Amino acid sequence: MAIDLSVPAEPSADISKEDLDTPVLCLDLDAMEANIKVVAANLAEYNIQWRPHSKAYKSPIIARKLIDAGAIGVTCAKLGEAEVMAHEGVTDILVANLIVGEKKLRRLAALTKIADPIICIDHIDQLTTMSEIMQQEGTECRAIIEINIGLDRVGIEPGEPTLALAKAIHAAPGVKFAGIMGYEGHLLCIADDAEKEQQINAALDILGESAEAIKAADIPCEIVSCGGTGSYLISRKHPAVTELQCGGVIMMDQFYETECKIEGMQKALTVLATIVSRPTEERAVIDAGRKTYDMSSTDPIVLHPAGITVSRQSAEHGEILLDESARNLSIGDRLEIVPGYSDMTCVLHNHFYAFRNNELEAIIPIASRGFLR
């Protein structure tokens, strides 16, 4: 059976998982929608806005589903991803990255004509060129300051450096100061719950103090953005925070569940694979390896059948170990795998095969995959 990958499959096609060739990236729509409802309710409880990071799904179709559920827009890591979102009607976009170079800034200026992006700045040199080009192009773009709250990646230091940069952005033509952001990503996997909460709150206190200092200088600071999936249940409670960027929570994976201890969510993203070899009684090989699903952060698990452990990966082979209950599996049998890390799995595929009640409802393009610039 030939499946047209360019358009969504019609629900009447009556295609089940068993009809698809493997390996294939599967999305359980009921599970994802249930996860979306949980997160939306958890954030609404604390009056926090949701701008879910698109690195977890890279699809305007899913982004619009999130907006329908209450999200205010999306977060993207790259300008190219933001352009894809904007051209598909998703217009409130935070690019949680630094945009440098004339070519990119002119693309950014063009983006402001069809969307309302927000760009991160952590140095005066970024601001100077951005202001010049926005003026040349006759447009304006929102900007937020990224502050280093302990991750030690990008971000200006808090205190006077942050305040000085806020004043410069506020005064720069062509650029509108919108607020601040920080990322507590270095704290997601702290094992002790009390320590994790204390350290995350201490990091977010830096954002709160920065926002208050900026407001005291008569500069509006409407946005205080932070929060990955691994910290969102804590970050949502901080009084300074206005919005969170958690996106991977809608898919869930082993990293978020076991390392970050996010409980009660459903596994929406899986990889369907086939056993292609049975070298020994205790061992089998599947047709899915490193180019199909990610296990760099956390080991994946086999959702079903039971009694299987994912062991070793090559590029296109995956080794699995079988306990006694699974040793009746044969070449041609199938298994469904929950990736170790969903964000790094979806970028290996062109489409989600979206199922409801085990029947294919749609083939969703992972449209911003490969937009690296």
C-alpha positions in Angstrom: 0.0 0.0 0.0 1.4 3.4 -1.0 0.9 6.2 1.5 1.1 9.8 0.3 3.4 11.5 2.8 2.7 15.0 1.5 -0.9 15.2 2.9 -2.6 14.0 6.1 -4.1 10.6 5.8 -7.9 10.5 5.8 -9.5 8.9 8.9 -11.5 6.8 6.6 -8.4 5.1 5.3 -8.7 2.6 8.2 -5.0 2.1 8.5 -3.7 0.6 11.8 -0.1 0.5 13.1 0.2 -3.1 11.8 -0.3 -1.7 8.3 2.8 0.5 8.4 6.3 -0.4 7.5 8.9 0.1 10.2 10.6 1.9 11.8 8.0 4.6 12.2 7.5 7.5 14.6 4.1 7.2 16.2 2.0 9.9 18.0 -0.9 8.9 20.3 -3.2 11.8 19.9 -5.4 10.9 22.9 -2.3 10.8 25.1 -0.9 14.0 23.8 -4.2 15.9 24.1 -4.5 14.6 27.7 -1.0 15.8 28.5 -1.8 19.2 27.0 -4.9 19.5 29.2 -3.0 18.7 32.3 -0.2 21.3 31.6 -2.7 24.0 30.7 -4.6 23.4 33.9 -1.4 23.3 36.0 -0.3 26.7 34.6 -3.8 28.3 34.8 -3.9 27.4 38.5 -1.1 30.0 39.0 -2.2 32.4 36.3 1.0 31.6 34.2 1.0 31.9 30.5 2.3 29.1 28.3 4.6 29.5 25.3 5.6 25.8 24.7 9.0 25.2 23.1 8.6 23.8 19.6 11.8 21.8 19.7 9.7 18.9 21.1 7.4 18.8 18.0 8.5 21.2 15.3 5.0 21.3 13.8 2.7 24.3 13.2 -0.2 21.8 13.3 0.7 20.8 16.8 1.5 24.4 17.7 -2.0 25.5 16.7 -3.5 22.7 18.8 -1.5 24.0 21.8 -2.8 27.5 21.1 -6.4 26.2 20.9 -5.7 24.8 24.4 -4.6 28.1 25.8 -1.0 28.7 24.9 -0.2 32.3 23.9 2.3 31.3 21.2 5.4 29.2 20.7 9.1 29.2 21.6 11.6 28.4 18.8 15.4 27.8 19.0 16.1 29.1 15.5 15.0 31.9 13.2 14.2 29.4 10.5 11.9 27.5 12.8 10.1 30.8 13.6 9.7 31.5 9.9 8.0 28.1 9.3 5.6 28.8 12.2 4.8 32.3 11.0 4.1 31.2 7.5 1.6 28.7 8.9 -0.3 31.3 10.9 1.5 31.0 14.3 2.6 34.6 15.0 3.4 35.1 18.6 6.9 33.6 18.7 9.8 33.8 21.1 13.1 32.9 19.5 15.0 31.8 22.6 18.3 32.4 21.0 20.6 35.2 19.9 20.3 36.5 16.3 23.6 37.7 14.9 24.6 38.8 11.4 23.1 41.1 8.7 21.4 38.3 6.7 19.6 36.9 9.8 18.6 40.3 11.0 17.1 41.2 7.6 15.2 37.9 7.7 14.1 38.9 11.2 12.9 42.3 9.9 10.9 40.5 7.2 9.4 38.2 9.8 8.1 41.2 11.8 5.9 42.0 8.7 3.9 38.7 9.1 4.4 37.9 12.8 5.2 39.4 16.2 8.5 37.8 17.2 10.6 38.3 20.3 14.4 38.0 20.2 16.9 37.4 23.0 19.7 39.8 23.6 22.6 39.5 26.1 25.1 42.0 24.7 25.1 45.6 23.5 26.7 44.6 20.2 23.7 42.5 19.3 21.4 45.4 20.0 23.4 48.0 18.0 23.2 46.0 14.7 19.6 44.9 15.3 18.5 48.5 15.9 20.2 49.7 12.7 18.7 47.1 10.5 15.2 47.4 11.9 15.3 51.2 11.2 16.6 50.5 7.7 13.8 48.1 7.1 11.2 50.4 8.6 10.0 48.0 11.3 10.3 47.2 15.0 11.0 43.9 16.8 10.4 43.0 20.4 13.4 41.9 22.5 14.0 40.4 25.9 17.2 40.1 27.8 18.5 36.7 28.5 20.0 36.6 32.0 22.5 34.0 33.3 20.7 32.4 36.3 23.3 29.7 36.8 23.4 27.6 33.7 26.5 29.5 32.5 25.7 29.1 28.8 24.5 32.4 27.3 23.0 35.3 29.3 24.2 38.6 30.7 25.1 38.7 34.4 22.3 40.0 36.7 22.5 43.3 38.5 23.9 46.4 37.0 24.9 44.8 33.6 21.3 43.7 33.1 19.9 47.1 34.1 22.3 48.9 31.8 21.3 46.7 28.8 17.6 47.2 29.6 18.0 50.9 29.5 19.9 50.6 26.1 17.2 48.4 24.6 14.4 50.7 25.9 16.1 53.7 24.2 17.0 51.9 20.9 14.8 52.8 17.9 13.5 49.8 16.0 13.6 47.6 19.1 10.9 47.3 21.8 11.9 46.1 25.2 9.6 43.3 26.3 11.1 41.7 29.3 13.6 39.1 30.5 14.2 35.4 30.5 16.4 32.8 32.1 16.7 29.0 32.0 17.1 26.9 35.0 18.2 23.9 32.9 21.1 23.0 35.2 18.7 22.2 38.0 16.3 19.8 36.3 17.8 16.6 37.6 18.5 17.3 41.2 17.4 14.1 43.0 16.2 15.5 46.3 12.9 17.2 45.8 13.3 19.8 48.5 16.8 20.8 47.3 15.6 21.0 43.7 12.7 23.3 44.7 15.1 25.5 46.8 17.7 25.8 44.1 15.2 26.5 41.3 13.5 29.2 43.4 16.9 30.8 44.2 17.7 30.9 40.5 14.3 32.4 39.6 14.7 35.0 42.4 17.5 36.4 40.2 14.9 37.0 37.5 12.5 38.5 40.0 15.1 40.9 41.4 16.1 41.9 37.8 12.5 42.6 36.8 12.0 44.8 39.9 15.2 46.8 39.2 14.1 47.4 35.6 10.6 48.5 36.6 12.2 50.8 39.2 14.0 52.5 36.4 10.6 53.3 34.8 11.0 50.6 32.1 8.0 48.2 31.6 9.0 44.6 32.1 6.0 42.6 31.0 7.6 39.2 30.3 9.5 37.1 32.8 10.0 33.8 30.9 11.7 30.6 32.0 10.8 27.0 32.6 11.5 23.7 30.9 9.5 20.5 31.3 11.7 19.2 34.1 11.1 22.2 36.3 7.7 23.6 35.3 5.8 22.3 38.3 8.1 24.3 40.5 8.7 27.3 38.3 5.0 28.0 37.8 4.7 28.9 41.5 7.4 31.6 41.5 5.7 35.0 41.9 8.0 36.8 39.4 7.3 34.4 36.5 4.8 35.3 33.9 5.2 32.6 31.3 6.8 29.1 30.9 8.4 27.5 27.8 7.9 23.8 28.7 7.1 21.9 25.5 8.4 18.3 25.8 5.9 17.6 28.5 3.2 17.1 25.8 5.1 14.1 24.5 6.8 12.7 27.7 9.7 10.4 27.6 12.0 8.5 29.9 14.3 11.5 30.6 11.5 13.7 31.9 9.9 10.9 33.9 12.9 9.2 35.4 15.5 12.0 35.6 13.3 15.0 36.1 10.6 13.1 38.0 7.6 14.5 36.1 4.8 12.1 37.0 1.3 11.4 35.9 1.8 12.1 32.2 1.1 9.8 29.3 3.6 8.5 26.9 2.5 10.0 23.6 5.6 9.5 21.4 6.8 6.1 20.5 8.8 4.3 17.8 7.4 1.2 16.2 10.1 -1.3 15.3 10.4 -4.9 13.9 12.5 -7.8 15.1 14.8 -8.6 12.1 17.2 -11.1 13.8 17.3 -13.6 16.7 21.0 -14.4 17.1 20.5 -16.1 20.5 17.7 -17.1 22.8 18.3 -14.1 25.1 18.9 -11.5 22.3 17.2 -10.0 19.3 17.9 -7.2 16.9 15.4 -4.6 15.6 15.3 -2.4 12.6 15.7 0.9 14.6 18.9 2.4 15.9 20.5 5.7 16.6 19.1 7.3 13.5 15.6 6.4 14.7 15.4 7.2 18.4 17.5 8.9 21.0 19.0 7.3 24.1 21.8 9.8 24.8 20.1 11.2 27.9 18.2 8.2 29.3 17.7 4.7 28.2 14.5 4.1 26.2 12.0 1.5 27.3 9.8 -1.0 25.4 6.2 0.0 26.0 5.0 -3.4 24.8 5.4 -6.4 24.7 6.8 -6.9 28.2 10.0 -8.5 29.2 12.3 -6.6 26.9 15.2 -4.3 27.6 16.8 -2.0 25.1 20.5 -2.7 25.2 22.9 -1.5 22.4 22.4 0.7 19.4 24.2 1.0 16.1 23.2 3.4 13.4 20.3 1.3 12.0 20.3 -1.7 14.4 19.0 -1.9 17.9 19.9 -4.8 20.2 17.3 -5.9 22.8 17.6 -8.4 25.6 14.7 -10.8 26.3 13.8 -12.2 29.7 12.1 -15.6 29.9 8.6 -14.2 29.3 9.7 -12.6 25.9 11.8 -15.4 24.4 8.9 -16.6 22.3 9.2 -13.5 20.1 10.1 -14.2 16.5 11.6 -12.4 13.5 8.8 -10.2 12.2 7.3 -9.5 15.6 6.9 -5.8 16.5 7.5 -3.7 19.6 6.8 -0.1 20.6 9.6 1.9 22.1 9.4 5.1 24.3 12.5 7.2 23.4 15.0 8.2 26.0 14.6 11.9 24.9 11.7 12.9 22.6 13.2 16.3 21.5 16.2 14.5 19.9 14.0 11.8 18.5 11.5 13.8 16.5 14.3 15.6 14.6 15.3 12.3 13.1 11.9 11.9 11.3 10.0 13.8 8.6 6.5 13.0 9.9 4.5 11.9 13.0 2.1 9.1 12.2 -0.7 10.2 14.4 -3.0 7.5 15.8 -6.3 7.5 17.7 -7.5 4.2 19.1 -4.8 2.5 17.1 -6.1 3.8 13.8 -4.2 6.3 11.7 -5.9 9.7 11.8 -3.2 11.9 10.2 0.3 12.1 8.9 1.7 15.3 10.5 4.8 16.9 8.8 7.6 17.8 11.2 7.8 21.0 9.2 10.6 22.9 10.8 12.9 20.0 11.0 16.3 20.8 9.4 15.8 24.6 9.6 19.2 25.2 11.3 19.7 28.8 10.4 
